[in-house]
């Protein structure tokens, strides 16, 4: 798929039957958003079914979605205020819209999925080195910083200079809103959990049976230590999510697989508990995860799967 006519501005494009540049711009943005939605679902389903992605990076040329604030006002906004399109998915978490936080995360998930399958390749698996892991960790660290910045802005809202979308030459100061949008803390909490799960997927085993059998003594490796640390952090994020969204209704059809993947490492903790002795912290972590799974099962209506 290619995104055509990115050069020359709106006025030089063909409108394909549309009556105005604005209508053509809306059509283009709708097409882009549909593609990126399919892209996100492709990465999500690849993880769910332990399969390769269907739209590998480099096989498409599509501009990133417009910022959510612009998209919501696209029918009336001054067209000259719209930024130039950027090819490819966004590399930073920039806001609370689906494409502003989930799309950058889905992009990293795709990289991790590719890395996982190359590792299992009979010929190329041994060629993977630490450079690939380091590059993915760099992306994850950047997203962690992005979320920290969003949380800082949320916790300490300050009067800012606001650009008038209808007349970008005008700016004015406005005070922070009296009440915080309840969606914003949820986006931060859910995204934080996903990032910790991505670390687990990057360093860990995707097969819980192989993990528990531990035939290669993986439990003594640095990768296990990284997975264990992020499993505890993911559980802390789950606890935060349950306090903000007790019924897990924010993303019920997406959250389950990340909750499950972040929980596998805890099975290893429980399996080793008879040998190592009772651990109160492990018990509390497992109770949190079990409660989250119970809520997730109740919240997600699966009757559509029954023929």
C-alpha positions in Angstrom: 0.0 0.0 0.0 1.3 3.4 -0.9 0.3 6.9 0.2 0.3 9.0 -2.9 0.5 12.7 -3.5 2.3 13.7 -0.3 4.2 16.5 -2.1 2.9 19.7 -3.5 0.1 20.4 -0.9 -3.6 19.8 -0.9 -4.3 22.2 -3.7 -2.3 20.2 -6.2 -4.0 16.8 -5.5 -6.7 15.1 -7.4 -9.9 14.9 -5.4 -11.3 11.8 -7.1 -14.8 13.2 -7.3 -14.7 15.0 -4.0 -16.0 18.6 -4.1 -13.3 20.3 -2.1 -9.8 19.8 -0.8 -11.1 19.4 2.7 -13.4 16.5 1.8 -10.5 14.8 0.0 -8.3 15.3 3.0 -10.9 13.7 5.2 -11.2 10.7 2.8 -7.4 10.3 2.8 -7.2 10.4 6.6 -10.0 7.9 7.0 -8.2 5.5 4.7 -5.0 5.9 6.6 -6.7 5.3 9.9 -8.3 2.2 8.6 -5.0 0.9 7.5 -3.3 1.6 10.8 -6.2 0.0 12.7 -5.7 -3.2 10.6 -1.9 -2.8 11.3 -2.5 -2.7 15.1 -4.9 -5.7 15.0 -2.4 -7.6 12.8 0.4 -7.2 15.5 -2.1 -8.0 18.3 -3.3 -11.2 16.5 0.3 -12.2 15.7 1.0 -12.3 19.4 -2.3 -14.0 20.2 -1.7 -16.9 17.8 2.1 -16.9 18.0 2.2 -16.2 14.2 4.2 -13.9 12.0 2.8 -10.5 11.1 1.0 -10.1 7.8 2.2 -6.6 7.0 6.0 -6.7 7.5 7.7 -3.4 7.9 9.0 -2.0 4.7 6.2 -3.4 2.6 3.9 -0.3 2.8 4.2 3.4 2.4 1.5 5.1 4.5 1.5 8.4 6.4 1.0 8.4 10.1 -2.5 9.4 11.4 -3.0 13.1 12.1 -2.9 14.2 15.8 -6.2 13.4 17.5 -7.1 17.1 18.2 -6.7 17.9 14.5 -8.7 14.9 13.4 -11.6 15.8 15.7 -11.8 19.2 14.1 -10.9 18.3 10.6 -14.2 19.5 9.2 -13.6 23.1 10.3 -9.9 23.5 11.0 -7.7 25.9 9.0 -6.1 23.6 6.4 -2.8 25.6 6.6 -2.4 24.5 10.2 -2.2 20.8 9.4 1.4 19.5 9.7 3.1 17.8 6.8 2.4 14.0 6.7 5.1 11.7 8.1 5.6 8.3 6.4 5.4 5.3 8.6 4.0 4.7 12.1 4.7 7.3 14.9 7.7 6.4 17.0 6.6 8.3 20.1 3.6 8.2 22.4 2.2 11.7 22.1 -1.3 11.6 23.6 -4.4 9.7 24.6 -6.0 8.9 21.3 -5.8 5.3 20.1 -3.3 6.0 17.4 -1.3 8.3 19.7 -0.5 5.6 22.2 -1.6 2.1 20.9 -0.1 2.4 17.4 3.5 3.2 18.7 3.2 0.3 21.1 1.9 -2.0 18.3 4.9 -1.1 16.2 7.3 -2.2 18.9 5.2 -5.4 19.4 5.7 -6.1 15.7 9.5 -5.7 16.1 9.5 -8.1 19.1 7.3 -10.6 17.1 9.7 -10.5 14.2 12.7 -11.0 16.5 11.0 -13.9 18.2 10.4 -15.8 15.0 13.9 -15.1 13.6 15.3 -16.5 16.9 13.4 -19.8 16.2 14.6 -19.9 12.6 16.8 -23.0 12.1 19.4 -21.2 9.9 19.2 -17.5 11.0 18.4 -18.0 14.7 22.0 -18.1 15.8 22.8 -14.9 13.9 20.8 -12.7 16.2 22.9 -10.7 18.5 22.5 -8.3 21.4 22.3 -5.3 19.1 18.8 -6.2 18.1 17.7 -6.5 21.7 19.4 -3.2 22.5 17.6 -1.4 19.7 14.2 -2.7 20.8 15.0 -1.9 24.5 15.8 1.7 23.3 12.4 2.0 21.8 10.7 0.7 24.9 12.7 3.1 27.1 11.6 6.0 24.9 8.0 5.0 25.4 8.5 4.7 29.1 9.8 8.3 29.0 6.9 9.4 26.9 4.5 8.0 29.5 6.4 9.6 32.3 6.1 13.0 30.4 2.3 12.5 30.0 1.9 11.6 33.7 3.9 14.7 34.7 1.7 16.9 32.6 -1.4 15.2 34.1 -0.2 15.5 37.7 1.1 19.1 37.3 -1.1 20.9 34.7 0.1 24.4 34.1 -1.4 27.2 32.0 -0.1 26.8 28.5 -0.1 28.8 25.3 -2.9 27.3 23.2 -2.8 27.5 19.4 -6.2 28.3 17.8 -6.8 25.5 15.4 -9.1 27.7 13.3 -6.5 30.5 13.2 -3.0 29.3 14.0 -1.6 32.8 14.2 -3.6 33.3 17.4 -2.4 32.0 20.7 -3.9 32.5 24.2 -3.2 31.2 27.7 -5.7 29.0 29.4 -6.0 27.5 32.8 -5.9 23.7 33.4 -9.3 22.1 33.4 -11.1 21.7 36.8 -11.4 17.9 36.4 -9.1 15.4 34.8 -10.3 13.3 31.9 -10.8 9.9 33.4 -9.5 8.3 30.2 -6.0 9.7 30.6 -4.9 7.8 33.7 -6.2 4.7 32.1 -4.2 5.2 29.0 -1.0 5.6 31.1 -1.7 2.6 33.3 -2.6 0.2 30.5 0.3 1.4 28.3 2.7 1.0 31.3 1.5 -2.6 31.7 1.9 -3.3 28.0 5.5 -2.0 28.0 6.5 -4.3 30.9 4.9 -7.2 29.1 6.9 -6.3 26.0 10.1 -6.6 28.0 9.0 -10.0 29.1 8.3 -11.1 25.5 11.6 -9.7 24.4 13.7 -11.6 27.0 11.5 -14.5 27.9 10.1 -17.7 26.6 6.6 -17.6 25.0 5.9 -21.3 25.8 5.0 -21.6 29.6 5.6 -25.4 29.5 9.2 -25.0 28.2 9.6 -22.2 30.8 8.6 -24.4 33.7 10.5 -27.5 32.5 13.6 -25.2 32.3 15.7 -27.8 30.5 18.3 -25.2 29.4 18.7 -23.8 32.9 17.1 -20.5 31.8 16.2 -19.6 35.3 19.8 -18.7 36.1 20.2 -16.4 33.1 20.1 -12.6 33.0 17.1 -12.9 30.7 15.2 -14.5 33.5 16.1 -11.8 35.9 14.9 -9.2 33.5 11.6 -11.1 33.0 11.1 -11.5 36.7 11.7 -7.8 37.4 9.3 -6.7 34.7 6.7 -9.3 35.7 6.6 -7.7 39.2 6.3 -4.3 37.6 3.6 -5.5 35.2 1.6 -6.8 38.2 2.0 -3.4 40.0 0.5 -1.9 36.8 -2.3 -4.4 36.9 -3.1 -3.4 40.5 -3.2 0.3 39.4 -5.5 -0.6 36.5 -7.9 -2.5 38.8 -8.1 0.5 41.1 -8.9 2.8 38.1 -11.0 0.4 36.1 -12.3 -2.3 38.4 -14.3 -4.1 35.7 -11.5 -3.8 33.0 -13.8 -2.2 30.5 -11.3 0.1 28.9 -10.0 -2.3 26.3 -11.7 -5.7 27.0 -11.0 -7.3 23.7 -7.3 -6.4 23.7 -6.1 -6.5 27.3 -6.5 -10.3 27.9 -3.5 -11.5 25.8 -1.2 -9.0 27.5 -2.5 -10.0 30.9 -1.9 -13.6 30.1 1.6 -13.1 28.6 2.6 -11.1 31.7 1.4 -13.9 34.0 3.3 -16.9 32.6 6.5 -16.0 34.5 4.5 -16.1 37.7 3.8 -19.8 37.1 7.5 -20.4 37.4 7.5 -18.6 40.8 4.6 -20.8 42.0 6.2 -24.0 40.6 9.5 -23.2 42.5 7.8 -22.2 45.8 7.7 -25.8 47.3 11.5 -25.9 46.9 12.3 -22.3 48.0 9.6 -22.0 50.7 6.6 -19.8 51.1 6.9 -16.2 49.9 4.3 -13.7 50.9 5.2 -11.3 48.1 4.8 -14.0 45.5 1.4 -14.9 47.0 0.2 -11.3 46.8 1.4 -10.9 43.2 -0.4 -14.1 42.2 -3.6 -13.0 44.0 -3.6 -9.7 42.0 -3.2 -11.6 38.7 -5.8 -14.1 39.5 -8.3 -11.4 40.4 -7.5 -9.6 37.2 -8.1 -12.8 35.1 -11.4 -13.4 36.9 -12.6 -9.9 36.2 -11.4 -10.1 32.6 -13.3 -13.4 32.0 -16.5 -11.8 33.5 -16.1 -8.6 31.5 -15.4 -10.1 28.1 -18.5 -11.4 26.5 -17.5 -14.5 24.5 -21.0 -15.6 23.4 -20.1 -14.5 19.9 -17.7 -17.5 19.7 -20.6 -20.0 20.2 -22.0 -21.3 17.0 
